[in-house]
Amino acid sequence: MQRHSEFAPIHNILVPFIHDGPGLFALDAARQFNAEIILVGVVVVPEGQSLSTGAAAARALRRTLRMYGKDKRITSKTKVIVSHEPWKELSNLLQDENPDLLCLEFDSHLKALHVTASDLLSRPPCDVALIRGKITSKPKQVLVPVRGGPHAELAVRVGLGMYPKGVTTLHIRRPNDPEPETDAPFKGLERVLNQMPEVQKQFEVTEDAAQVILNHSKKADVIILGTTVQPITSSASLGPVADRLLREAPCAVIAVKSGRPLPHFKFDESAGVEAISILVDKWFAENTFHADEFSQLRELVELKKQQNLTISLALPALNEAETVGKVIRTMKKELMQRVPLLDEIVLIDSDSTDRTREIAAKEGIPVFIHQQLLPNMEPRRGKGEALWKSLLVTKGDIIVWIDTDIVNIHPRFVYGIIGPLLINPQVQLVKGFYRRPLKVGQKMQAGGGGRVTELTARPLLNLFFPELSGVVQPLSGEYGGRRSALERATFYSGYGVETGLLIDIYEKFGLPSIAQVDLLERIHHNQRLEALGKMSFAIIQTVFRKLEKRFGRAVLEDVNRSMKLIRHDNKGYFLDVEQIAEYERPPMIEVKEYLNRKR
C-alpha cells in the first residue's frame, strides 16, 4: 500500500440522482470503488412552472434514495434539490460536501442538469468523471491513456480505485515529441508510476492517438482518460480524442477532469417579488415532507442512535380529560414500548379543573403545573407559557409538542415531526399540517378548518414575512425542534406562541432551518367564533411586536392589549372588555434556573 501513497485514494463519490432521469449508470460505476457513495436527489422544474410543483417528485425521489440508502456504503442526502437551474444548485452543494469525485453520465446528466460540457470542464466544481456506458461488474482490464499533468494523475487514481491490479497506462506521443525520459509533462507522473510495479506501462508513437487507444480498447473493460486542457469550442465537446472515443469505443469510457474552485452560488433574497417567490417555491418543494416517509420507525430509531440524540414529547393540556388518556397510551405503546423512539413523555398542565392531571399520572408520566414552575417569575396564563416552561422539565435534545385534544390520535403526529429533524441536521423546527374537517350542519367540510390561519396568520405572514408564506399551517399545535434552537428563542405566553416561534427561528437560523410535514387529517373540538377572535387579536399583536424589533420603533401601546367583545343577551347588545395581552418570555438559555438544571 505504501507504493500508492502519492496518489490520494478516492474516499467518497457524489452521484446526482435525477427524478425520471439519469443516475443509475453513474451509481453502478461508483459502486466499483471501495468508497462511500453520496446520493443527491435532484428534481428539475421547467422554467415557467412554480417550483412548488416539484414537491410530489421530491417526495418520490426521497423514497428511492432511502431504498438505495440501505446499502451501507451509500449515504443518501435527504435534502432533495428542486430547481429551475439544477447545476447551479448542485455546484453550491458540492462546495459544502467537497467529494473526492463527482460521477455524471455523459451526456444525459449534462442535459438534465442544464450544463454544457464546455461550462462543466472549464470550471469544474471538483474532480469530475463523465461516464459513457454501463459498468455493472468489476472491470478486469482498465486502460488509462496518459500524458501528464493533473488530469492524467486523476485518470490513474480513478483506474486504481476501480481495479488496481488491472490498470494499464498508455503513454502516447507524436513523432516529433521529446523522448519519454525527457518529456517534462510525463516525468512527474512517471516517477510515481515507477513505484507501482502492478501497473502495466505501454508507449506508442503515433499521429492518431484516438485510433491507437481504440485499438488497445478491444482488450479493455473500461477506458479512463483525462479531458483536454485546451479551450473547447463546442458546448458538447470534450476534446477531439475524447469525442471520438465516446462515439466509437467498444467498452465503457470515463472522461475525467481535475477540479478548480467554483464561485459560491446563492439566491438573492432581496431581488424583489420574483426572487422571494422562487425562494419560497423552492423551500416548499425541498422542505415539505409527508408522515408516510417516516413510518419505518426502526429506521428512525437507528438514525437517533447514530446521532446520539434523545427525544422528549411534551403534552400541553388544559381540561382535556376526555382525550388526554388515549393520547398518552398511544404514544407510550407505539413510540416507547414497541420502538424506543421517545425517551420521555411529560404533561405540562395549565391548572386544569377536571381530571386531566389525575389521568396522566395514572398513565405513569410526570405531571407539571406550569404556574408552579419558576416561582420567582410571576406566572402567566396561556399555552405559550406552558411550552416555554416545558424546556425546563424535559431532557431531550429534540422536543416535540402535540395538542392533547386530538380525537383521531395516531403516532404519526409525533414521528412525522421527528423525521425531518433526524434526516437533516440543518432543520431546527418542524411544523405539522393536516386536513381539518369542520362540521357544518350535518355535513363535514374537509378543508373548512383553520379559520384563524387563513383569515389572520397567513395573510399577515404574506404581508410582512413573505419568506414564510409557504408554511401551510403556521398555527398548528403539532411541531417540534432542536433544544439548541428552542432554548434561544423568544416565547409568547398566549395564542401568539406559534407565530412568534416561527418568525424567531426564521430570523435566527434562516428559511432552510424550517420544515413542514403532512400529518394527513386531524379531528379535534372546534372553538367558538369569539375564541377565534381573541386568537386573531393575539396573533396580530405578536406580528406587530416582531415588526417593532425589526424597525426599532414601538407601534403598540398598553391600551392596545384590550379587546372590546360584542355580547348579546335578552336585553340586547352590549360591549365587554377583555385583556388579551401577548407578553414575551426571554430565551430559556438566559434563565438561571434552567442553566443550573442544564449543568
N, C-alpha and C positions, 0 to 999 in steps of 0.2 A: 504493500500500500504506500510505502514511502516514495516509490517511484512516481506516484501520481500527485505528489504534494504541490507541484507548481500549477496544476490545473485544479481550481476550486471545484469541488463536487456540486452537483445540482441538487439542492435540498428541497426546494419547493417549486411547483409549476402551477401557474394560473391558467385556467381554461374557461372562457366565457361560454355559457350555455344559453343559446338564443331560443326564446319561445317560438315554436313552429319553425325553427331554423337550425343552423349548424351547431355543432358542439360534440356530437358523439364520436366522430372520427378523431378529433383532437384529443378527446378523453382516452380513446384506445391507444393513441400514440403516447400520451403521458403515462399510461399505466405500464409502459415498458421500462420506465425508470424506477430506481429504488429511491423514490422521493415522495414527499407529501404533495397531494393534488388539491388545489383550491378551486372549487367550482363557484362561478359567479353567474347568477341569473340575469338576463337582460330581456326586457320587453321593449320592442321598438314600436312607437306610436306614430303613424303617418302625420306629416305636417297638416295642420288644419283641423285635426281632431284633438279634443281635450285629452290631456294626459290621464285624467281620471278614468277614461275608458279602458285603461290598461290594468285596472285593479283585478278583474277576473283572471286575466292572463298571468298576472303576478302570483295570484293565489295558486293557480295550476302549476306554475313553474316551481314554486316553493315545494309543492308535493313531490315533483320529480326530483328536485335536489335532495330532499330528505331521503328518497329511495336510494339514490346513489351514495348518500352520506353514510349508509350502513356499512360501506367498505371502510375499514379502519384507517386506510391511507388517504381517504378523501375527506376533506373538510368543505362542507357546503356553506357558502356565505348566505346567511338568512335574509340579508337585505338585498332585494331584487332591484336592479336599476330599471327604471321606467323613464324613457326619454325620447324626444324627437331627434336628439343628436347623441346617440349612444356612445360614439367613440370618445367624445369629449368627457362624458361621464366616466367611462371606463379608464381613460387616461388619468383622471383625478384619483380614482380608486387605486390604480397601480402605483401612484406616488406614495400612498399610505401603506399598501401591502408590501411593496418592494420585493416582488418574487424574483427568483433566480431566472425564470424563463416564462414567457407568455406564449402559449400554443394557440395558433389560429389555423383554420382550414383555408387553403387557397382555392378559389378566390371567394368562396361562399361567405366566409366570415367577414371579408372586407366589404362585400356588398351589403350584408346585413347590418354591419356597424357603421355604414356610411363613411368609410375611409378609403382613400385610394392607396395603391401600393407605393406611389411616389411620396405621398404625405407620411405614410407609416415608416418607410425606410429612411426618409430624410430626417425625421425627428422621432425615432423610436423611443417610447417611454421607458423601456427596459430591454433586456435581451429578448429577441423575438424569434420564434420558429414558425415558419409558414409551411404547412403540410399539404401535400397533394397525394391522395391515395390512402387506402385503408391499411392500417398496421394493427392486426389483431393478435398476432403471436410474436414471441421473442425473435427478433431478426438474428440470423446467424452470421450473415456477411454484411458489414457496414462499410460502404465506400465513402471516403472523405477526401474530395479534391481540395488541395490546399495551395496557397500561395505565400501566406504570411500575414501578419497583422492581426488585429483583434477579432475580425470576423472568422478568419481561419482557425484561430485558437478556440473560439466559441463552437465552431463546427466539430473540432476534435473533442471538446468537452461533451457535446451532445452525443457524439458517437460512443464515447467511453461510457456515458451514462446509460445508453441503451444496451450495449453488449461489449464490454471491454476486451473480451477475448477474440472478437471477430472484426476488429477495426483495421482497415487498410487505408493508409494515406497515399494519395496520388498527387505527386508534385509535377505540374505541367509547366513547361516554359517554351517560349518561342525560340527559333533557331538563333536569333541574334541576342537573346538574353544572356546574362552572365552565367557562368558555370554554377551549379548548385552550391558548391562550397564557398563561393564568393557572392552569392545572391543575398543582398542585405535584408530584403523583406522576409526571407525564409530562415535566416540564420538563427534568430531568437527562438522561433518555433522548433527548428531542428535540434537545438540544444536540449529542449525539453523532451522531444520525441526520442532522442538517443538514449534517454533514461528509461524508455519503455520498450523492452525487447518484445513484449507481446504484440505490439503494434507493427503490422507489416507495412513496409515503405516501398513505394514504386515511383520511378521517374520516367517521364515521357517528354520528348521534344517534338512539337508539332505546331502548325499554324491554325489547326482546327481543334481547339480544346474541347468544344462540346461533343465532337464526334468521338474523340478518344474516350471521354467519360462515358458516352453511350456504349462504346464497345466493351468497356470494363463493367458496365452496369448489368450485362447479361448474366453475370455470376453473383450479383448483389441482391440483397433483400431490400435495401434502402440506400439512397444517396443523400449525403448531408453536405451542403456547400454553403460557403459564405456568399452573400449577395454583393453586387458591385458597390464600390465606394464612389463611383462616378455619378454625376447628376443624371437622373432618369428623365428622359424626355417624354415618355408616355406614362399616363397615370396608371396604366395596367401592367407596366413592365417592371421586372425585377433585374433587368440587365440581359444582354444578348445570350450569354451562356445559360443562365438560369431559365430564361424564357423557353429556350429550345429543350432543355431537359424536362421542364414541366409539361411540355407538349408530347415529347417522344419517348421518354424513359419508360422501360417496361416494368420498373419497380416503383415503389413509393419514393417520393422526393421530399426532403425537408430543406428549405432555404432559411438560413439564419442571418441575423443582423445584430451586432452588438449595440446596446442602448446608450443613449445620452440623456441628460436631464431634460425634462419637458416642462414648460411653464405650467404652473398650477392653475387649473380651471375652476372658476367659482361663478355661481349665479349672481347677477347684480340685483340685489333685493330692493334697490332704491330706484330702479329704472322705470317706475310708473306702473300703471294698472296692468299692462300686459305681462310685465315681469312678475308681479305679485300673483297673477292668475296662473302663470306657468309654475311658479314655485308651489302654490297650494295644490294644483292638479298633480304635480309630481309627488308631493308629500302624500296625498291621498292614495295614489296608486301604490307607493312603496311601503307606507306605514299603516295601511288598513288590513287587518287580519280577520280571520274567521275562527270561532271557537273550535270547529271541527279540525282545524290544523293541529290542535294540541290535545286531541283526545287520546293519544297514545301516552298514558300517564307515566309509564315506566321510563319512557324516553325523557320526559321532563325531570323525573327523579334523578336520572343519570346526569343530566345537564346540571342540576342543582349540586350533586356531589362533586362533579368535576370542578365547579366554580367555588366550592366550599361555602355555600350560601345557606342561610336559614330563612324561613318564611313564616310570617305571622299573619293570622286572619283576625282582624278586629271588627266586632259587630256593634255598631251604634244602635241604641234602642230607646224608645220612649213608648211605653204602654203597647207592647207588641206580644202580649201573652198568647194571642190566637195563632201566631205563626212562628215565634222565635224557637220553640222546641224542635219543630221539624227542620228548620234551617240548621240548627246546631247538630242534630242527629245525622243529617245528610252529609254534612261536611266532615264530621268525625269518622263516620263509617267509610266514606269513599276516599277521602284525602289524607287520613291519618292511619286508619286501621288497614284498609285494603292496600294502599300505597302510601309511603311516608313522604308525601309532598309537603304537607303543612307540619310545622314544628310546634305550633301552639294556636289555640283559639281563645280569645278573651271577649267578654261582653263589656262595653262601655255604656253604662246606663245613664240616662238624663233624669234620674229621680222619678222613675215610673211609680204610678199609684196602683197598678194592677199586679199580677203575679209574674211579670216578666223576669225579675231577678231570681225569684224562687225557682222558676222553671229552668233557667240557665244553670243555677247552682246544682240542681238535681241532675242535670246532664253532665256534671263534672267539669265545668270550665270556670276559670277565675272570673269574678264579677267585680266591677268597679263602678262607683257612682262618681261621675266626673266632677260634680260640685264639691266633693270631699277631697279631691286631689289638688295639690299645690295650695294648701290652705293660706299661705302668705299672700296669694293673689285673690282678689275679690272674684267669686265665681260669677259666671255669666250663663245665661240660657242659650241654647242653640246647639244644633248638630255640629257646627264647626268647632265649637269648644270641645265637644266630645272627641272629635277626630284629632284635634291638636294634642289633647292630653293622652290619647292612645299611644302616642310616641313614647310617653313616659313609662308606660306599663307593659310594653311589648319588647321583645328581644330581637326580632328578626331583622336580617339585612334587607329583606323585601317585606313591605307591609301592604296588605290587601284589605279594602273596606267593601262590604256589601250591606245593603239595607236588610233589615230583618222583617220587612212586611211582604216579602216575595211569596206569592201563593204557589206558583209553579217552580219551586226551588229545585235546582239541579247543580251538580258540581261544576258544570261548565261556567257558571257565573264566577267561579274562583279560578279554575285552571285556565280559562280563556284570558283572564287578566295576567296571570303569571307567565304564560307562554312567551309573549314578546320580550319580557324582561330577561328571560333565560337565554333566548336565542340571539339577542342583540344588545351588547354591553353599552351601546350609545343611548338606548332608550332609558329614560328616567321616570316617565309617567305613562300609564296606560289607562285610557278611558274606555268603558264599555258602552255599547249602544245596542238597541234592540227595537223590535216592533212592540208598541204599547197599545194593545187593544183597549178601546174605550166603549163602554156600553151606552148606547143612545136608544132609549125606549126598549124595545125587545131585540134590537139588532146590535151586533158588535162591529165597530169600525176598526179595521186593522191598523190604520195609520192615524187614528184620531187622538192619540195621547200626546204628551209633551207640549201642552199649550204654552206654558211659560217659555220653553225652549224656542219655539217657533215665533212667538209674538214679542219676546223680550231679549233673551240671551243671544240668539244667533244674529238678529238684526244689529244689536249693539256691537258684537264682535266683528261683523262685516264692516260696520261703520268705522270703528276705532282701532281694531286689531285684525285687519283683513287676513293676516297670515294664519289666523286661527279659524278662518271661515270654512275650512274643510272638516272641522270636528262635527260629527253627526249629532251627538247629544252631549253638549258640554255640561249639562246639569245632571247627568246620570249618577246614581248613587253607587254604582259598581265601578271601582277604579283602584289603582294601587301604584306603588312606586318604590324606588330605592330609598332606604333610610338616609343615605348620604345626601340625597337631594331634598327629601321632605323636611329634614331637620333644619335646613337652611331657608325654608320657605315661610312666608307670612301666611297665617291662617285668619280668616274672618270667622267670627263666632257664630253667625247665623246662616241664613239661606245663601249668602254670597260666598260660602267657602269653596264650592266647586269652581265658580268663575274666577275667584281670586287666585286659587291654586294653579289653575290652568294658565292664567296670564303670567304668574310669577315664574313658573317652570320655563315657560317660553322665553321670558326676558332674561333669565339667568343662564339657560342651557341651550337655547335655540330651538327652532321648529323640529329638527330631526330627533330631538330628545323625547318627543311626544308620539305615542302610537295609539291606535284605537282598534277595538275588536268587536266583531258582530257576535252578540250573545243570543241571537235568534229572537225569542219572544219572552217578554216579562209581564206577568199579570200581578197587579197589586191594587190596593184600595185607592181610588181616585179621590182627590181632595176637592172641597167645595170652592166655588169661584172666589169667595172672599179670601180664602187662604192663598190662592194663586196670586191674587192682587198683592198681598203682603210679600210674597216671594219675589214678585217682579220689582216691587219697591226696593227690597234689599239688594237685589242684583244690580239695579241701576246705580244705587249708592256705591256698590263695590267697583263698578267700572269707572265711575267718576273719581273715586279715590285713587285708582291706578293712574288715571289721566292727570290728576293733580301732581303725582310724583313724577310723571313723565315731563310735564311742563313747568314744574316747580312753582305752582300757583294754586292757592286754595279756591275752590269753587263752592263747596257745600258748607253751610253753617249749621250749628246745632239745631236751629229751628227746622231745618230740612229733614231731620231724623224722625219727625212725627208725621203720621199719615191720617188724614180725615177719612173715616169709613162711613159709607152711607147705610143707615139702618132703616128698618121698617117694622112697625107694629100696628096694632089695631087703631092707633091714633094717627098713623100716617108716617111720613119720612122724617128722619132727624139725623144729625151728624154725631159721630163719636170719634174721639181722637185716641190713637194708639201709638206708643213709641215703638218704632221698628228701626233700631239703630244697629248698623253693622260696624262693630269695633274690631280692631286688629289685635291679634296676638303676635308677639315677636317670634322670630325663628327659634325653635326649641333649643337649638345649639347654644343660644345665649342665656338660657335659664340655668341657674346654678344647681338646682336640684337634679336636673337632667344630666348635667355634666358629672355630678358626683355619682349618680347611678351608672352612668356610662363607664366611668373609671373603675 
